[in-house]
Amino acid sequence: MENDLHMTMVNRPHRVGELMLRDFVTVSPGTTLIEAEAVVRSARLRHLLVVEGGIVIGLVSHRELLDRFLAASRGLADADRLGSVTIEHLVRTEPVTISPDASLEVAASRMLALRIGCLPVAIPSPRGPQLVGLLTEADLLRAAYLPAPPESCARRGGEPD
């Protein structure tokens, strides 16, 4: 029994790069609030990355998007103008990122300390943090508590983060 537990722990990911989601949805800074909300809703996302040329510009949660959408709509006299409000002015700029080489323990600690549900995984570049993946709290929970899937099924498909 103890040997089985050891084998299970050995086969589990230990680094962010081993667990991060490599296929994710992003939008550009010029995306309107209406378009961003539609993307989040249709893809069943809880976090939306704003990226330009592979560089992380910002991050917004679905809840923040809805809150900001409502606040923006209250501030506009003409509801038709809401379609012209872009997400670039509403995202958290300079999002907290993490390296693919960081340990999952560091990632979990950072997410708990900052009370955030995901971390963009990025590598440094002269233009800013180059996005290479996304790590969510669901990924961490899945890795910690669910049986490791076979290699051919290592990443989920279509599940919300």
C-alpha positions as CSV (number, residue, x, y, z in Angstrom):
1,M,0.0,0.0,0.0
2,E,2.7,2.5,1.0
3,N,4.7,1.5,-2.2
4,D,1.5,2.2,-4.3
5,L,1.2,5.6,-2.7
6,H,4.9,6.4,-3.4
7,M,4.5,5.3,-7.1
8,T,1.4,7.5,-7.4
9,M,3.3,10.5,-6.0
10,V,6.3,9.9,-8.2
11,N,4.1,9.9,-11.3
12,R,2.4,13.2,-10.4
13,P,3.5,16.5,-11.9
14,H,5.8,18.6,-9.7
15,R,6.5,21.6,-12.0
16,V,4.1,24.2,-13.4
17,G,5.3,23.3,-17.0
18,E,4.2,19.7,-16.5
19,L,0.7,20.6,-15.5
20,M,-0.1,23.9,-17.3
21,L,-2.8,24.1,-19.9
22,R,-1.2,24.7,-23.3
23,D,-4.3,25.3,-25.3
24,F,-6.3,28.2,-24.0
25,V,-8.5,31.1,-25.2
26,T,-7.2,34.6,-25.4
27,V,-8.5,37.9,-26.6
28,S,-6.8,41.1,-27.9
29,P,-6.9,44.4,-26.0
30,G,-9.3,45.8,-28.7
31,T,-11.9,43.2,-27.9
32,T,-15.2,44.8,-26.8
33,L,-16.8,44.0,-23.4
34,I,-19.7,42.4,-25.3
35,E,-17.4,40.2,-27.4
36,A,-15.3,39.2,-24.3
37,E,-18.4,38.3,-22.3
38,A,-19.6,36.2,-25.3
39,V,-16.2,34.4,-25.5
40,V,-16.3,33.6,-21.7
41,R,-19.8,32.4,-21.8
42,S,-19.5,30.2,-24.9
43,A,-16.2,28.7,-23.9
44,R,-17.4,28.3,-20.3
45,L,-14.3,30.1,-18.9
46,R,-13.7,31.6,-15.5
47,H,-10.6,33.5,-16.6
48,L,-9.8,35.4,-19.8
49,L,-6.3,36.3,-20.8
50,V,-5.7,39.5,-22.8
51,V,-2.7,39.0,-25.1
52,E,-1.0,41.0,-27.8
53,G,1.6,39.4,-30.0
54,G,2.1,36.6,-27.5
55,I,2.7,39.0,-24.6
56,V,0.4,39.0,-21.6
57,I,-1.3,42.3,-21.3
58,G,-3.8,41.5,-18.6
59,L,-6.2,39.1,-17.1
60,V,-9.9,39.4,-16.2
61,S,-12.1,36.9,-14.4
62,H,-15.7,36.3,-15.6
63,R,-17.0,37.8,-12.4
64,E,-14.9,41.0,-12.9
65,L,-16.0,41.2,-16.5
66,L,-19.6,41.0,-15.5
67,D,-19.1,43.6,-12.7
68,R,-17.2,46.0,-15.0
69,F,-19.8,45.4,-17.8
70,L,-22.6,46.5,-15.5
71,A,-20.6,49.5,-14.1
72,A,-19.7,50.6,-17.7
73,S,-23.3,50.2,-18.8
74,R,-24.5,52.4,-15.9
75,G,-22.1,55.1,-16.9
76,L,-23.2,55.3,-20.5
77,A,-26.1,57.4,-21.5
78,D,-26.5,55.5,-24.7
79,A,-26.6,51.7,-24.4
80,D,-25.5,51.4,-28.0
81,R,-22.1,52.8,-27.0
82,L,-21.4,49.9,-24.7
83,G,-20.4,47.9,-27.8
84,S,-17.4,50.3,-28.3
85,V,-16.0,49.8,-24.8
86,T,-12.9,47.6,-25.0
87,I,-11.4,45.2,-22.5
88,E,-8.0,46.8,-22.5
89,H,-9.1,49.5,-20.1
90,L,-10.7,47.0,-17.7
91,V,-8.2,44.2,-17.3
92,R,-5.7,43.9,-14.4
93,T,-2.5,45.1,-16.1
94,E,0.8,43.5,-15.2
95,P,-0.8,40.3,-14.1
96,V,1.1,38.0,-11.7
97,T,2.7,35.3,-13.8
98,I,4.7,32.2,-13.0
99,S,7.5,30.4,-14.7
100,P,7.0,26.9,-16.2
101,D,10.0,25.8,-14.0
102,A,8.3,26.9,-10.7
103,S,7.1,24.2,-8.4
104,L,3.4,23.5,-8.0
105,E,3.8,24.3,-4.3
106,V,5.1,27.8,-5.2
107,A,2.2,28.3,-7.6
108,A,-0.4,27.1,-5.1
109,S,1.1,29.4,-2.4
110,R,1.0,32.4,-4.7
111,M,-2.6,31.7,-5.7
112,L,-3.7,31.4,-2.1
113,A,-1.8,34.4,-0.9
114,L,-3.1,36.6,-3.7
115,R,-6.6,35.0,-3.7
116,I,-6.5,34.4,-7.4
117,G,-7.9,31.5,-9.4
118,C,-5.3,31.2,-12.1
119,L,-1.8,32.1,-13.1
120,P,-0.6,32.9,-16.6
121,V,2.6,30.9,-17.2
122,A,5.1,33.0,-18.9
123,I,8.8,33.3,-19.8
124,P,10.7,36.6,-19.8
125,S,11.2,38.4,-23.1
126,P,12.4,41.9,-24.0
127,R,8.8,42.9,-24.8
128,G,7.3,41.5,-21.7
129,P,6.1,38.2,-20.3
130,Q,5.7,35.7,-23.2
131,L,2.6,33.5,-22.6
132,V,3.3,29.8,-22.8
133,G,0.5,28.4,-20.6
134,L,-2.1,28.8,-18.0
135,L,-2.4,27.1,-14.6
136,T,-5.7,27.1,-12.8
137,E,-6.8,26.1,-9.3
138,A,-8.8,23.3,-10.9
139,D,-5.5,22.0,-12.4
140,L,-3.9,22.0,-9.0
141,L,-6.8,20.2,-7.3
142,R,-7.0,17.6,-10.1
143,A,-3.2,16.9,-9.8
144,A,-3.4,16.6,-6.1
145,Y,-6.5,14.5,-5.6
146,L,-7.5,12.7,-8.7
147,P,-5.8,9.6,-10.1
148,A,-3.2,10.4,-12.7
149,P,-4.7,9.9,-16.2
150,P,-3.0,7.8,-18.8
151,E,-0.4,9.8,-20.8
152,S,-2.7,9.9,-23.8
153,C,-5.3,11.7,-21.8
154,A,-3.0,13.9,-19.7
155,R,-4.8,17.1,-20.5
156,R,-8.5,17.7,-20.4
157,G,-10.6,18.8,-23.3
158,G,-13.6,21.1,-23.1
159,E,-13.8,21.2,-19.3
160,P,-14.1,24.7,-17.8
161,D,-11.2,25.9,-15.7
